[in-house]
Amino acid sequence: MFSRTLTNIGAGVALAAIGVLGTGAAAYAHECFNTNRSEQGNAGASNSQAWFTVHFEELTFGLPAADAECVLDAYASTGAPMSFTIKVKGANGSGGVIGANNPNQATKAADGKGIDEIFAAHGADIVGSFATCGVELPFPV
């Protein structure tokens, strides 16, 4: 029963993370990722309760196989990360957010150094991969 509860919690967090990834909201901790952390570092962080890894392919769940494959191939060709390890618990920053009060937010949100916003850094790649394949986005823009 404990295992099932953890599975349900994990599924809920995954759905929430996909929803967060799909919004174009401001730079809050739950949609920011550490651009400098290695895959091994992301794997380690995902073992904590504060970080969660969202894989791009999760955005294609429910699409017909051919559409999902097209979107995945189009996105992979951009060179953007296929997954993002995002902070989902315990944001460290002013007002509980990482970047909302940063006076350099416009120039730092997608500079490839430290903490970046997913959509500021790769939004065009994400949206463009769906557009290339003529597939409707699974989230509002």
N, C-alpha and C positions, 0 to 999 in steps of 0.2 A: 504494500500500500504506500509506503514511503517513497519507493521508486516511482510509482505512478504519479504521486504528488509532485515530485521533482520534474518528471517529464511534462506534466501539465504546466508547471511554472515556467520551464524552459520554453515550451511552445508559446506561452503567453508573451514572454520576453522577446522571442524571435518575431512574433507578429507585431509587437510594439516597435521593435527596432526597424522592421521593414517599413512600418508606417512613418517612423521618424525619418528614415532614410529617404522616403518618398516625399517629404514635405520640403518646402523651400524656406523654412524658418531661419531665424537669425542664429548667430554663433553661440549656441548653448552646448554644454558639455556632452549631451547625449548624441550630438551629430558631428562631433569633432573627433579627429583621429591624429595619432602621432605619426607624422611622416617619416621620422628618423628611426623608428623602431623596426628591427628585423622581423622576418617571419617567425623565427624562433622566439623572439621577444613577445610578439603578438600571441603566439601559442601559450606562452607562460602567463601572460596577462589574462587571457581568456579563462584560465583556471581559477581566477579570483572571482569574487562576487561583484567587483566594480567595473569590469570590462567585459564586453561581449563582441564576438566576431560575426559580422553580417557578410554573407557572400553574395556577389552580384547576381548569381544564377537564381537566388531566391526571388528576385523580381520577375523571373520568367515562369514561376510556378503557375500552373493553370492555363498557360498558353498552349496552342497546338504545337506539337513537336517541331515542325518545320519552322514556325515563327520563333520559338524559343532558341533553336539552333542558330538562326539568322541573327537574332539580337545578341546572343552570346559571342558569336564570331565577330560581329561588327564592333562590339565593345572591346573584345580582346585585341582587336587590331589597333585600337587607340593607344595601347600601352598603359592605360590606367590600371590601378590595382583591381584585382578580381575579388578582393575582400577588404573590409574595413573593420578594425577593432576599435569600437567606440566605448566611451566611458558612460556607464548607465547608472552609476551610484556614486554619491559623495563628490560632487564637483568641487574642486578647489579653486576658488576665485571670488572676486567681489560679487556679493549677492548670490553666491552659489552657482555662478556660471564662469566658464573659462575665458570667453572673449568678448562678452557683450559691452563691457566698459573700457575696452582697449581703444585708445585714441588712434591707433594705427590699424584698426580692424580692416579697413578697406584694402590696405596694401599687404597685410599679413595673413589674411584669411586663406590665401592660396599661393603662398610663396615657396612651398615645398620644404619648409624648415620648421621644425617643432610641431606645434599643434595647428592644423588646418581644418577648415570646414569642408565637409564632403561635397556639398553642392557648389561652393565657390571654386573648389579645386577641380572637380570632375563632373559638375552638372551638365556641361555641354556634351561631354562624352556619353553620359548616361542617357540624356534625352536624345542625342543624336543617333545612338545605336538603335533606339526604337524607331525613330523617324526614317532611318536608312532602310529599314525593313518594312515600313508602312504599317507598323504595329502600334496600336493605341497604348499610351502609357498606363500602367496599373495604378497610378496615383495622380492627383491634381497638381498642376504646375502653377 
